[in-house]
C-alpha cells in the first residue's frame, strides 16, 4: 500500500510540475493571470505537503484548485480570440493534463484512506 501511495504521489507531482510550466508559458504575457494561477498551484502544493487529507478534501469541496485552473484557462481563451499555434497547443495540453492531475489526486487520496 505504501508503494502505491508513493507512486500516485509521484505521478501527481510530475503532472503538477508539467502543468505549472505550461501555465506559466501560456500566461507569460498576462502577469496578473500568471500570478493567480501560480498562487492556486502554490496553495495546492502547500496543502499536499503540510495539511491532513481531511483538510485537502474540504478544500476540494469548497473550490477545487484544479477546476479553478481550468476556469482561468476558459476565461483566457474566451477573452482572447487570437492565439499562436504554440498557445493553442499549450491550451490543448493543459485541457488533457489537468483532468489527468485530478485523476492522480483522486487515486492518491483513495489510497491514503
Phi, psi and omega in degrees: 000317181301318179297321180293319177298315179296320179296315179295320178295323179294317178297315180297316180297320179295314178296320180296322177297316179296317178298318180301313179299316182290323177296314179296323177295314182296318186260019184298334178264004180233079187301326181292316179292320178300319179295315180297315179297317179297322178293321177300314181294316179299319178297319180294318178299316179299319179294316180299317187280318191250340187259153176289162183303322180298321178293323178294318179297318178297318178298321179296318181293324181289308182197096182302119183299325181287325174293325177295322176297316178299323178295318176301317180295318178302312181296317179299316181291323179290322184280343180241130184261340183246125178230147174285162176302325179294316179297319178297320179294320179294317178299313179299319178298315179296325179293340174266323184289320184293316174298325176295323177295319177298319179293318179297319178297316180299319178296317179298312182295323178295317180288333178284337184290000000 
